[in-house]
Amino acid sequence: MLRYLPNLLSSLRLLAAPFAAWLILSAHDTAALAVFAGAGTSDALDGFIARHWGVTSRFGARLDPAADKLLMVLCFAALYGVDATPLWLVLLVIGRDLAIAAGWLFVKAVALPVRTEPMRIGKLTTAIQIGYIGAMLVLLAFDLKWPRGITAAAYVTGFVTFLSAIAYAYLLLRGLFAGRRTA
């Protein structure tokens, strides 16, 4: 049973993503915050269980980041839908994720010599994006206003997301040129 628990938790997070977005769009802000916090807790828990007890799988290695990305993208889109985040940030976050996914598929398709595990800047970006969503949900749930803080958080999140996109693009380009030299 323990062997399947990380994948079960990731699956539940995958299902929670559209529910969290619906809660945001429906102005059930406290419930959205609770679902988002629960999803974050499940992410930490499934990772801990998988690493601590060595119950990792190839399926889980794909399911976990997919669930995370779906949760993030849908929450960003929903936050835009309720005017809690700017469109440029939503487009940057989604564009970065789509570019990374397309780059990963390209690397696999042409067998480029590029490592495909997440980079530190990618993990930092994910943490900052999660923090941003969490902060926006706290502000919504408690009906708090903090315009300067919201603007600053959006710019920091956007800047780190942009740096991450550049880092992954550089990695892809380096792999392309390395692949041409060895071919």
LONU-764546 format. One record per residue: residue number from 1; x, y, z of N, C-alpha, C in turn. Coordinates in nm, 3 decimals. Layout:
% LONU-764546
+-----+---------+---------+---------+---------+---------+---------+---------+---------+---------+
:  nr :     n_u :     n_v :     n_w :    ca_u :    ca_v :    ca_w :     c_u :     c_v :     c_w :
+-----+---------+---------+---------+---------+---------+---------+---------+---------+---------+
: NUM :       X :       Y :       Z :       X :       Y :       Z :       X :       Y :       Z :
...
+-----+---------+---------+---------+---------+---------+---------+---------+---------+---------+
END
This chain:
% LONU-764546
+-----+---------+---------+---------+---------+---------+---------+---------+---------+---------+
:  nr :     n_u :     n_v :     n_w :    ca_u :    ca_v :    ca_w :     c_u :     c_v :     c_w :
+-----+---------+---------+---------+---------+---------+---------+---------+---------+---------+
:   1 :   0.083 :  -0.120 :   0.000 :   0.000 :   0.000 :   0.000 :   0.087 :   0.127 :   0.000 :
:   2 :   0.192 :   0.128 :   0.082 :   0.280 :   0.244 :   0.091 :   0.343 :   0.274 :  -0.044 :
:   3 :   0.366 :   0.170 :  -0.122 :   0.429 :   0.185 :  -0.252 :   0.348 :   0.273 :  -0.346 :
:   4 :   0.216 :   0.270 :  -0.333 :   0.129 :   0.345 :  -0.422 :   0.086 :   0.480 :  -0.365 :
:   5 :   0.120 :   0.508 :  -0.240 :   0.074 :   0.630 :  -0.175 :   0.124 :   0.758 :  -0.243 :
:   6 :   0.252 :   0.769 :  -0.282 :   0.295 :   0.892 :  -0.350 :   0.216 :   0.920 :  -0.478 :
:   7 :   0.191 :   0.816 :  -0.557 :   0.114 :   0.835 :  -0.681 :  -0.032 :   0.869 :  -0.651 :
:   8 :  -0.087 :   0.813 :  -0.546 :  -0.224 :   0.846 :  -0.506 :  -0.233 :   0.993 :  -0.466 :
:   9 :  -0.135 :   1.039 :  -0.387 :  -0.134 :   1.179 :  -0.346 :  -0.119 :   1.273 :  -0.466 :
:  10 :  -0.032 :   1.236 :  -0.560 :  -0.016 :   1.317 :  -0.681 :  -0.144 :   1.318 :  -0.764 :
:  11 :  -0.211 :   1.204 :  -0.771 :  -0.338 :   1.196 :  -0.845 :  -0.444 :   1.284 :  -0.781 :
:  12 :  -0.449 :   1.284 :  -0.650 :  -0.545 :   1.371 :  -0.580 :  -0.513 :   1.518 :  -0.605 :
:  13 :  -0.385 :   1.552 :  -0.611 :  -0.345 :   1.689 :  -0.640 :  -0.385 :   1.727 :  -0.783 :
:  14 :  -0.373 :   1.633 :  -0.874 :  -0.414 :   1.656 :  -1.012 :  -0.565 :   1.686 :  -1.017 :
:  15 :  -0.642 :   1.613 :  -0.940 :  -0.787 :   1.637 :  -0.933 :  -0.820 :   1.765 :  -0.859 :
:  16 :  -0.736 :   1.804 :  -0.763 :  -0.761 :   1.925 :  -0.684 :  -0.739 :   2.051 :  -0.767 :
:  17 :  -0.656 :   2.044 :  -0.870 :  -0.621 :   2.163 :  -0.948 :  -0.744 :   2.233 :  -1.008 :
:  18 :  -0.829 :   2.163 :  -1.084 :  -0.946 :   2.234 :  -1.138 :  -1.044 :   2.276 :  -1.028 :
:  19 :  -1.050 :   2.199 :  -0.922 :  -1.138 :   2.234 :  -0.809 :  -1.091 :   2.363 :  -0.743 :
:  20 :  -0.961 :   2.376 :  -0.721 :  -0.906 :   2.498 :  -0.661 :  -0.935 :   2.619 :  -0.751 :
:  21 :  -0.915 :   2.602 :  -0.882 :  -0.943 :   2.712 :  -0.975 :  -1.091 :   2.750 :  -0.972 :
:  22 :  -1.177 :   2.651 :  -0.969 :  -1.321 :   2.678 :  -0.963 :  -1.357 :   2.752 :  -0.834 :
:  23 :  -1.296 :   2.712 :  -0.723 :  -1.321 :   2.781 :  -0.596 :  -1.278 :   2.927 :  -0.603 :
:  24 :  -1.164 :   2.953 :  -0.664 :  -1.117 :   3.091 :  -0.679 :  -1.217 :   3.171 :  -0.764 :
:  25 :  -1.255 :   3.115 :  -0.877 :  -1.346 :   3.185 :  -0.967 :  -1.485 :   3.204 :  -0.907 :
:  26 :  -1.522 :   3.116 :  -0.815 :  -1.655 :   3.122 :  -0.751 :  -1.653 :   3.204 :  -0.623 :
:  27 :  -1.541 :   3.268 :  -0.593 :  -1.525 :   3.354 :  -0.474 :  -1.536 :   3.276 :  -0.343 :
:  28 :  -1.500 :   3.150 :  -0.346 :  -1.489 :   3.070 :  -0.224 :  -1.342 :   3.072 :  -0.183 :
:  29 :  -1.298 :   3.192 :  -0.144 :  -1.155 :   3.216 :  -0.125 :  -1.093 :   3.136 :  -0.012 :
:  30 :  -1.163 :   3.122 :   0.099 :  -1.109 :   3.045 :   0.211 :  -1.096 :   2.898 :   0.173 :
:  31 :  -1.197 :   2.846 :   0.105 :  -1.192 :   2.707 :   0.060 :  -1.079 :   2.688 :  -0.042 :
:  32 :  -1.063 :   2.786 :  -0.132 :  -0.955 :   2.778 :  -0.231 :  -0.819 :   2.775 :  -0.162 :
:  33 :  -0.803 :   2.859 :  -0.061 :  -0.678 :   2.860 :   0.016 :  -0.656 :   2.725 :   0.083 :
:  34 :  -0.760 :   2.668 :   0.139 :  -0.748 :   2.537 :   0.207 :  -0.711 :   2.427 :   0.107 :
:  35 :  -0.774 :   2.427 :  -0.009 :  -0.743 :   2.325 :  -0.112 :  -0.600 :   2.343 :  -0.160 :
:  36 :  -0.559 :   2.468 :  -0.184 :  -0.423 :   2.495 :  -0.229 :  -0.321 :   2.451 :  -0.123 :
:  37 :  -0.348 :   2.483 :   0.002 :  -0.259 :   2.442 :   0.112 :  -0.255 :   2.290 :   0.123 :
:  38 :  -0.370 :   2.226 :   0.108 :  -0.374 :   2.080 :   0.112 :  -0.296 :   2.018 :  -0.002 :
:  39 :  -0.306 :   2.079 :  -0.120 :  -0.230 :   2.029 :  -0.235 :  -0.080 :   2.045 :  -0.211 :
:  40 :  -0.041 :   2.158 :  -0.153 :   0.100 :   2.179 :  -0.122 :   0.151 :   2.079 :  -0.019 :
:  41 :   0.069 :   2.052 :   0.080 :   0.106 :   1.953 :   0.182 :   0.118 :   1.815 :   0.120 :
:  42 :   0.027 :   1.781 :   0.030 :   0.033 :   1.649 :  -0.034 :   0.158 :   1.637 :  -0.121 :
:  43 :   0.199 :   1.749 :  -0.183 :   0.320 :   1.748 :  -0.265 :   0.443 :   1.718 :  -0.179 :
:  44 :   0.451 :   1.787 :  -0.066 :   0.564 :   1.763 :   0.024 :   0.561 :   1.621 :   0.079 :
:  45 :   0.442 :   1.574 :   0.112 :   0.427 :   1.440 :   0.171 :   0.460 :   1.331 :   0.070 :
:  46 :   0.411 :   1.343 :  -0.053 :   0.441 :   1.237 :  -0.150 :   0.589 :   1.233 :  -0.183 :
:  47 :   0.653 :   1.349 :  -0.189 :   0.797 :   1.350 :  -0.212 :   0.875 :   1.289 :  -0.098 :
:  48 :   0.835 :   1.319 :   0.025 :   0.901 :   1.262 :   0.141 :   0.886 :   1.110 :   0.144 :
:  49 :   0.765 :   1.063 :   0.122 :   0.740 :   0.918 :   0.125 :   0.819 :   0.849 :   0.015 :
:  50 :   0.817 :   0.905 :  -0.105 :   0.887 :   0.843 :  -0.217 :   1.037 :   0.833 :  -0.192 :
:  51 :   1.096 :   0.941 :  -0.139 :   1.240 :   0.940 :  -0.114 :   1.277 :   0.860 :   0.011 :
:  52 :   1.203 :   0.880 :   0.118 :   1.237 :   0.817 :   0.246 :   1.225 :   0.665 :   0.241 :
:  53 :   1.119 :   0.616 :   0.177 :   1.098 :   0.471 :   0.172 :   1.134 :   0.412 :   0.036 :
:  54 :   1.188 :   0.494 :  -0.052 :   1.235 :   0.443 :  -0.181 :   1.124 :   0.386 :  -0.268 :
:  55 :   1.007 :   0.447 :  -0.265 :   0.895 :   0.396 :  -0.344 :   0.869 :   0.489 :  -0.463 :
:  56 :   0.973 :   0.511 :  -0.541 :   0.960 :   0.596 :  -0.659 :   0.923 :   0.511 :  -0.779 :
:  57 :   0.868 :   0.577 :  -0.879 :   0.834 :   0.508 :  -1.004 :   0.849 :   0.607 :  -1.119 :
:  58 :   0.864 :   0.553 :  -1.238 :   0.872 :   0.640 :  -1.356 :   0.740 :   0.715 :  -1.375 :
:  59 :   0.630 :   0.645 :  -1.349 :   0.499 :   0.708 :  -1.361 :   0.488 :   0.824 :  -1.262 :
:  60 :   0.528 :   0.800 :  -1.139 :   0.523 :   0.904 :  -1.037 :   0.614 :   1.021 :  -1.069 :
:  61 :   0.728 :   0.992 :  -1.130 :   0.822 :   1.098 :  -1.167 :   0.762 :   1.190 :  -1.273 :
:  62 :   0.666 :   1.142 :  -1.350 :   0.597 :   1.225 :  -1.450 :   0.468 :   1.286 :  -1.392 :
:  63 :   0.399 :   1.207 :  -1.310 :   0.271 :   1.252 :  -1.255 :   0.289 :   1.368 :  -1.157 :
:  64 :   0.389 :   1.362 :  -1.072 :   0.409 :   1.465 :  -0.969 :   0.428 :   1.603 :  -1.030 :
:  65 :   0.523 :   1.623 :  -1.122 :   0.537 :   1.757 :  -1.179 :   0.417 :   1.799 :  -1.264 :
:  66 :   0.351 :   1.703 :  -1.329 :   0.231 :   1.737 :  -1.407 :   0.121 :   1.790 :  -1.316 :
:  67 :   0.103 :   1.726 :  -1.202 :   0.002 :   1.773 :  -1.106 :   0.039 :   1.911 :  -1.053 :
:  68 :   0.166 :   1.930 :  -1.023 :   0.212 :   2.061 :  -0.974 :   0.186 :   2.170 :  -1.077 :
:  69 :   0.225 :   2.143 :  -1.202 :   0.210 :   2.243 :  -1.308 :   0.064 :   2.274 :  -1.336 :
:  70 :  -0.021 :   2.171 :  -1.336 :  -0.163 :   2.196 :  -1.360 :  -0.222 :   2.282 :  -1.249 :
:  71 :  -0.186 :   2.251 :  -1.125 :  -0.234 :   2.331 :  -1.012 :  -0.190 :   2.476 :  -1.027 :
:  72 :  -0.064 :   2.497 :  -1.059 :  -0.011 :   2.633 :  -1.070 :  -0.076 :   2.709 :  -1.186 :
:  73 :  -0.081 :   2.648 :  -1.302 :  -0.135 :   2.715 :  -1.420 :  -0.282 :   2.750 :  -1.399 :
:  74 :  -0.360 :   2.656 :  -1.349 :  -0.502 :   2.684 :  -1.328 :  -0.524 :   2.789 :  -1.219 :
:  75 :  -0.443 :   2.786 :  -1.114 :  -0.458 :   2.887 :  -1.010 :  -0.417 :   3.025 :  -1.061 :
:  76 :  -0.309 :   3.034 :  -1.138 :  -0.271 :   3.163 :  -1.196 :  -0.382 :   3.215 :  -1.287 :
:  77 :  -0.436 :   3.127 :  -1.372 :  -0.543 :   3.169 :  -1.463 :  -0.666 :   3.214 :  -1.385 :
:  78 :  -0.701 :   3.142 :  -1.280 :  -0.817 :   3.179 :  -1.199 :  -0.793 :   3.310 :  -1.125 :
:  79 :  -0.671 :   3.330 :  -1.075 :  -0.640 :   3.456 :  -1.008 :  -0.651 :   3.573 :  -1.106 :
:  80 :  -0.612 :   3.550 :  -1.230 :  -0.633 :   3.654 :  -1.331 :  -0.783 :   3.676 :  -1.353 :
:  81 :  -0.859 :   3.566 :  -1.355 :  -1.003 :   3.574 :  -1.376 :  -1.076 :   3.657 :  -1.272 :
:  82 :  -1.018 :   3.667 :  -1.152 :  -1.081 :   3.748 :  -1.046 :  -1.002 :   3.878 :  -1.024 :
:  83 :  -0.921 :   3.915 :  -1.121 :  -0.842 :   4.039 :  -1.116 :  -0.746 :   4.045 :  -0.998 :
:  84 :  -0.692 :   3.932 :  -0.959 :  -0.598 :   3.930 :  -0.847 :  -0.453 :   3.919 :  -0.893 :
:  85 :  -0.432 :   3.900 :  -1.022 :  -0.296 :   3.893 :  -1.076 :  -0.297 :   3.949 :  -1.219 :
:  86 :  -0.187 :   4.008 :  -1.262 :  -0.185 :   4.069 :  -1.396 :  -0.172 :   3.964 :  -1.507 :
:  87 :  -0.228 :   3.998 :  -1.622 :  -0.225 :   3.908 :  -1.737 :  -0.082 :   3.878 :  -1.780 :
:  88 :   0.008 :   3.977 :  -1.777 :   0.145 :   3.954 :  -1.822 :   0.211 :   3.845 :  -1.740 :
:  89 :   0.181 :   3.837 :  -1.610 :   0.242 :   3.734 :  -1.526 :   0.185 :   3.597 :  -1.560 :
:  90 :   0.056 :   3.589 :  -1.582 :  -0.007 :   3.462 :  -1.619 :   0.052 :   3.412 :  -1.751 :
:  91 :   0.064 :   3.501 :  -1.848 :   0.120 :   3.461 :  -1.978 :   0.266 :   3.419 :  -1.966 :
:  92 :   0.342 :   3.488 :  -1.881 :   0.482 :   3.452 :  -1.861 :   0.494 :   3.314 :  -1.796 :
:  93 :   0.414 :   3.289 :  -1.694 :   0.419 :   3.159 :  -1.624 :   0.379 :   3.046 :  -1.720 :
:  94 :   0.268 :   3.065 :  -1.790 :   0.221 :   2.961 :  -1.882 :   0.317 :   2.946 :  -1.999 :
:  95 :   0.366 :   3.057 :  -2.053 :   0.460 :   3.050 :  -2.164 :   0.588 :   2.978 :  -2.128 :
:  96 :   0.639 :   3.006 :  -2.009 :   0.760 :   2.938 :  -1.962 :   0.736 :   2.788 :  -1.953 :
:  97 :   0.626 :   2.750 :  -1.891 :   0.597 :   2.607 :  -1.874 :   0.577 :   2.537 :  -2.008 :
:  98 :   0.508 :   2.602 :  -2.100 :   0.490 :   2.543 :  -2.233 :   0.623 :   2.532 :  -2.307 :
:  99 :   0.707 :   2.633 :  -2.296 :   0.838 :   2.629 :  -2.362 :   0.925 :   2.518 :  -2.304 :
: 100 :   0.922 :   2.503 :  -2.171 :   1.001 :   2.395 :  -2.110 :   0.949 :   2.260 :  -2.155 :
: 101 :   0.818 :   2.242 :  -2.158 :   0.760 :   2.114 :  -2.202 :   0.796 :   2.087 :  -2.349 :
: 102 :   0.785 :   2.189 :  -2.435 :   0.820 :   2.170 :  -2.576 :   0.969 :   2.140 :  -2.591 :
: 103 :   1.051 :   2.209 :  -2.513 :   1.195 :   2.183 :  -2.517 :   1.228 :   2.042 :  -2.473 :
: 104 :   1.161 :   1.996 :  -2.368 :   1.183 :   1.860 :  -2.317 :   1.145 :   1.757 :  -2.424 :
: 105 :   1.032 :   1.778 :  -2.490 :   0.990 :   1.687 :  -2.596 :   1.089 :   1.688 :  -2.711 :
: 106 :   1.139 :   1.806 :  -2.745 :   1.236 :   1.819 :  -2.853 :   1.366 :   1.746 :  -2.817 :
: 107 :   1.413 :   1.766 :  -2.694 :   1.536 :   1.700 :  -2.647 :   1.521 :   1.548 :  -2.657 :
: 108 :   1.406 :   1.497 :  -2.614 :   1.382 :   1.353 :  -2.621 :   1.371 :   1.305 :  -2.765 :
: 109 :   1.302 :   1.382 :  -2.850 :   1.280 :   1.341 :  -2.989 :   1.409 :   1.331 :  -3.068 :
: 110 :   1.500 :   1.425 :  -3.046 :   1.624 :   1.424 :  -3.124 :   1.745 :   1.377 :  -3.043 :
: 111 :   1.719 :   1.329 :  -2.923 :   1.823 :   1.272 :  -2.836 :   1.941 :   1.367 :  -2.816 :
: 112 :   1.909 :   1.490 :  -2.777 :   2.015 :   1.586 :  -2.749 :   2.084 :   1.553 :  -2.618 :
: 113 :   2.213 :   1.586 :  -2.608 :   2.286 :   1.560 :  -2.484 :   2.256 :   1.668 :  -2.378 :
: 114 :   2.132 :   1.668 :  -2.328 :   2.088 :   1.767 :  -2.230 :   2.028 :   1.693 :  -2.113 :
: 115 :   2.069 :   1.733 :  -1.993 :   2.007 :   1.671 :  -1.876 :   1.864 :   1.726 :  -1.865 :
: 116 :   1.772 :   1.637 :  -1.830 :   1.630 :   1.677 :  -1.830 :   1.570 :   1.686 :  -1.690 :
: 117 :   1.653 :   1.676 :  -1.589 :   1.598 :   1.695 :  -1.454 :   1.589 :   1.845 :  -1.424 :
: 118 :   1.503 :   1.882 :  -1.330 :   1.484 :   2.024 :  -1.300 :   1.613 :   2.091 :  -1.253 :
: 119 :   1.629 :   2.216 :  -1.292 :   1.743 :   2.296 :  -1.249 :   1.709 :   2.365 :  -1.117 :
: 120 :   1.810 :   2.411 :  -1.047 :   1.787 :   2.484 :  -0.921 :   1.700 :   2.608 :  -0.942 :
: 121 :   1.727 :   2.682 :  -1.050 :   1.648 :   2.802 :  -1.078 :   1.503 :   2.764 :  -1.105 :
: 122 :   1.481 :   2.648 :  -1.164 :   1.344 :   2.600 :  -1.188 :   1.273 :   2.569 :  -1.058 :
: 123 :   1.345 :   2.506 :  -0.966 :   1.286 :   2.476 :  -0.836 :   1.259 :   2.604 :  -0.757 :
: 124 :   1.352 :   2.700 :  -0.765 :   1.331 :   2.829 :  -0.699 :   1.209 :   2.899 :  -0.758 :
: 125 :   1.196 :   2.895 :  -0.890 :   1.083 :   2.957 :  -0.957 :   0.952 :   2.895 :  -0.910 :
: 126 :   0.948 :   2.763 :  -0.902 :   0.828 :   2.695 :  -0.855 :   0.795 :   2.738 :  -0.712 :
: 127 :   0.895 :   2.744 :  -0.627 :   0.871 :   2.785 :  -0.488 :   0.817 :   2.928 :  -0.481 :
: 128 :   0.874 :   3.017 :  -0.562 :   0.828 :   3.157 :  -0.561 :   0.686 :   3.167 :  -0.618 :
: 129 :   0.658 :   3.091 :  -0.722 :   0.523 :   3.092 :  -0.779 :   0.421 :   3.038 :  -0.679 :
: 130 :   0.457 :   2.933 :  -0.607 :   0.368 :   2.878 :  -0.504 :   0.345 :   2.983 :  -0.395 :
: 131 :   0.453 :   3.049 :  -0.354 :   0.441 :   3.154 :  -0.254 :   0.352 :   3.267 :  -0.301 :
: 132 :   0.366 :   3.303 :  -0.428 :   0.283 :   3.410 :  -0.485 :   0.135 :   3.371 :  -0.482 :
: 133 :   0.105 :   3.251 :  -0.531 :  -0.035 :   3.206 :  -0.531 :  -0.088 :   3.201 :  -0.389 :
: 134 :  -0.009 :   3.144 :  -0.298 :  -0.051 :   3.136 :  -0.158 :  -0.078 :   3.273 :  -0.099 :
: 135 :   0.009 :   3.368 :  -0.127 :  -0.008 :   3.504 :  -0.075 :  -0.134 :   3.569 :  -0.132 :
: 136 :  -0.158 :   3.551 :  -0.261 :  -0.278 :   3.609 :  -0.322 :  -0.404 :   3.546 :  -0.262 :
: 137 :  -0.398 :   3.415 :  -0.236 :  -0.514 :   3.348 :  -0.177 :  -0.537 :   3.393 :  -0.033 :
: 138 :  -0.430 :   3.417 :   0.042 :  -0.444 :   3.469 :   0.179 :  -0.510 :   3.607 :   0.174 :
: 139 :  -0.461 :   3.692 :   0.084 :  -0.519 :   3.827 :   0.072 :  -0.667 :   3.820 :   0.036 :
: 140 :  -0.702 :   3.730 :  -0.058 :  -0.842 :   3.715 :  -0.097 :  -0.926 :   3.658 :   0.018 :
: 141 :  -0.873 :   3.553 :   0.082 :  -0.950 :   3.485 :   0.187 :  -0.980 :   3.576 :   0.305 :
: 142 :  -0.887 :   3.664 :   0.337 :  -0.905 :   3.752 :   0.452 :  -0.942 :   3.895 :   0.411 :
: 143 :  -0.975 :   3.912 :   0.283 :  -1.017 :   4.040 :   0.227 :  -0.921 :   4.152 :   0.265 :
: 144 :  -0.792 :   4.125 :   0.243 :  -0.687 :   4.222 :   0.274 :  -0.646 :   4.296 :   0.149 :
: 145 :  -0.610 :   4.419 :   0.165 :  -0.561 :   4.502 :   0.054 :  -0.415 :   4.536 :   0.081 :
: 146 :  -0.331 :   4.517 :  -0.018 :  -0.190 :   4.551 :  -0.007 :  -0.135 :   4.573 :  -0.147 :
: 147 :  -0.178 :   4.681 :  -0.212 :  -0.144 :   4.701 :  -0.353 :   0.005 :   4.703 :  -0.383 :
: 148 :   0.084 :   4.770 :  -0.300 :   0.229 :   4.774 :  -0.326 :   0.292 :   4.636 :  -0.310 :
: 149 :   0.248 :   4.562 :  -0.210 :   0.299 :   4.427 :  -0.189 :   0.262 :   4.334 :  -0.303 :
: 150 :   0.140 :   4.346 :  -0.351 :   0.094 :   4.263 :  -0.463 :   0.176 :   4.294 :  -0.588 :
: 151 :   0.196 :   4.422 :  -0.615 :   0.274 :   4.462 :  -0.732 :   0.418 :   4.413 :  -0.720 :
: 152 :   0.478 :   4.431 :  -0.604 :   0.616 :   4.384 :  -0.583 :   0.626 :   4.233 :  -0.599 :
: 153 :   0.530 :   4.161 :  -0.543 :   0.530 :   4.014 :  -0.553 :   0.516 :   3.970 :  -0.698 :
: 154 :   0.433 :   4.039 :  -0.774 :   0.416 :   4.004 :  -0.916 :   0.546 :   4.027 :  -0.992 :
: 155 :   0.614 :   4.139 :  -0.966 :   0.739 :   4.167 :  -1.036 :   0.850 :   4.069 :  -0.997 :
: 156 :   0.860 :   4.036 :  -0.871 :   0.961 :   3.938 :  -0.828 :   0.932 :   3.802 :  -0.891 :
: 157 :   0.806 :   3.760 :  -0.885 :   0.768 :   3.631 :  -0.944 :   0.795 :   3.632 :  -1.095 :
: 158 :   0.761 :   3.740 :  -1.161 :   0.785 :   3.751 :  -1.305 :   0.933 :   3.750 :  -1.339 :
: 159 :   1.012 :   3.822 :  -1.261 :   1.156 :   3.829 :  -1.286 :   1.222 :   3.692 :  -1.271 :
: 160 :   1.190 :   3.622 :  -1.164 :   1.250 :   3.490 :  -1.142 :   1.200 :   3.391 :  -1.248 :
: 161 :   1.073 :   3.401 :  -1.285 :   1.018 :   3.314 :  -1.391 :   1.091 :   3.340 :  -1.523 :
: 162 :   1.116 :   3.466 :  -1.553 :   1.188 :   3.503 :  -1.675 :   1.331 :   3.449 :  -1.672 :
: 163 :   1.401 :   3.466 :  -1.559 :   1.537 :   3.413 :  -1.547 :   1.539 :   3.262 :  -1.567 :
: 164 :   1.440 :   3.195 :  -1.512 :   1.431 :   3.051 :  -1.527 :   1.412 :   3.013 :  -1.674 :
: 165 :   1.326 :   3.085 :  -1.744 :   1.304 :   3.057 :  -1.886 :   1.434 :   3.075 :  -1.964 :
: 166 :   1.509 :   3.179 :  -1.932 :   1.637 :   3.204 :  -2.000 :   1.734 :   3.089 :  -1.970 :
: 167 :   1.738 :   3.045 :  -1.845 :   1.830 :   2.936 :  -1.808 :   1.797 :   2.808 :  -1.883 :
: 168 :   1.669 :   2.775 :  -1.893 :   1.631 :   2.654 :  -1.966 :   1.656 :   2.669 :  -2.116 :
: 169 :   1.634 :   2.788 :  -2.170 :   1.662 :   2.812 :  -2.312 :   1.812 :   2.797 :  -2.339 :
: 170 :   1.894 :   2.850 :  -2.249 :   2.039 :   2.838 :  -2.262 :   2.080 :   2.689 :  -2.260 :
: 171 :   2.020 :   2.613 :  -2.170 :   2.051 :   2.470 :  -2.161 :   2.015 :   2.399 :  -2.292 :
: 172 :   1.902 :   2.433 :  -2.349 :   1.860 :   2.373 :  -2.476 :   1.955 :   2.412 :  -2.588 :
: 173 :   1.989 :   2.540 :  -2.596 :   2.081 :   2.585 :  -2.701 :   2.218 :   2.521 :  -2.687 :
: 174 :   2.266 :   2.510 :  -2.565 :   2.395 :   2.444 :  -2.542 :   2.389 :   2.299 :  -2.589 :
: 175 :   2.278 :   2.232 :  -2.561 :   2.261 :   2.094 :  -2.607 :   2.254 :   2.084 :  -2.757 :
: 176 :   2.189 :   2.181 :  -2.819 :   2.181 :   2.182 :  -2.965 :   2.319 :   2.194 :  -3.028 :
: 177 :   2.399 :   2.288 :  -2.979 :   2.532 :   2.306 :  -3.035 :   2.625 :   2.191 :  -3.001 :
: 178 :   2.611 :   2.135 :  -2.882 :   2.693 :   2.017 :  -2.845 :   2.653 :   1.899 :  -2.931 :
: 179 :   2.524 :   1.887 :  -2.958 :   2.475 :   1.777 :  -3.042 :   2.526 :   1.786 :  -3.185 :
: 180 :   2.542 :   1.907 :  -3.234 :   2.592 :   1.925 :  -3.372 :   2.739 :   1.891 :  -3.383 :
: 181 :   2.815 :   1.919 :  -3.277 :   2.957 :   1.889 :  -3.281 :   2.982 :   1.739 :  -3.276 :
: 182 :   2.897 :   1.665 :  -3.207 :   2.921 :   1.523 :  -3.194 :   2.856 :   1.443 :  -3.305 :
: 183 :   2.771 :   1.506 :  -3.383 :   2.701 :   1.433 :  -3.488 :   2.785 :   1.414 :  -3.612 :
+-----+---------+---------+---------+---------+---------+---------+---------+---------+---------+
END
